[in-house]
């Protein structure tokens, strides 16, 4: 295994993690922004108000995207295992 192969594997793994995490993080960001705007309009400055809606939204998005996430992870794992002979 050359150093370039190790760098390529690490790059692919980081890109996959970013791709898989994006829907959940985007949902948390969107809900957080909406709750923040609502708090600014109503002048409610309680920090715990935003936590529960963000948590629920992120869990719902995770449940909805879980089949896609599993397919992505399985494909990556199969690709890495398939390429082991070439890397050695």
N, C-alpha and C positions, 0 to 999 in steps of 0.2 A: 504494500500500500504506500503510495507516494503521499507527500504532504498535500499535494493538490487534491487528491482523492478525499483526504480527511476534511479539507476545507469545503469541498463540494458537498459532502455528506452533512456537515454542520450547517451549511447555507440552506440546503434543502429542508433540514429539520426546523430551522428557525423560520423559514418562509411558511412551512406547514403550520407551525404553532400560531403564527400571526394570522394566517388564513382561517384557522379553526376558531380562534378567539374573537375574531372581528364581529360576528353577529351579536354575541353576548355583550361585549363591551360597547358596541354601538347602541344596543337597547338601554344599557345602564346610562350611557351618556345622554341619550335623548330624553329618557324619563327624568334624569337629574336636572337637565336644562329646563324642562317643563315645570317641574316642582320648584326649581329656583325662581323662575319667572312668577309662578303663582305666589311664592313666599314674598317676593319683592312687591307684588301688587297689593297683597293683603297685609303686609308688614308683620308677618309671622316669622320670627327668626329662630325657630326651634330646629336644631340640627337633626333630631330623630325623625322628623316628619318625612324627610326625603328617603330615609333608609328602607323602610318597609316597601313602598311602591317600587323602588329600584330593585330590591331583592326579588320581589314577585315577578317583575317584568323580565329580569335576567333568567330566572328559573323557567319561566314559560318559553322564552326564546331557546334556552338550552334544551328543553324537552322537545320542542318543535324541530330543532336542527340536529338533534342527536343522531338520527339515521345517516344524514349526510356526513357528519363528523366521523362516525364510525367507518363509513366507506372510504373517506380520505385517509384515515389512519391505517386501515387495512391495506389499501393500495400502496401507501408508502412503505409499510412493513414488508409486503410481498416484493416490492421493487428492491429494497435493500437486501433481503434474503436471496433473491434471484441473482443479484450482482456480486455476491460474496466470492464466487470463484474468480471473477475478473479482477477483484480488488486484491486478492492474495496472489 
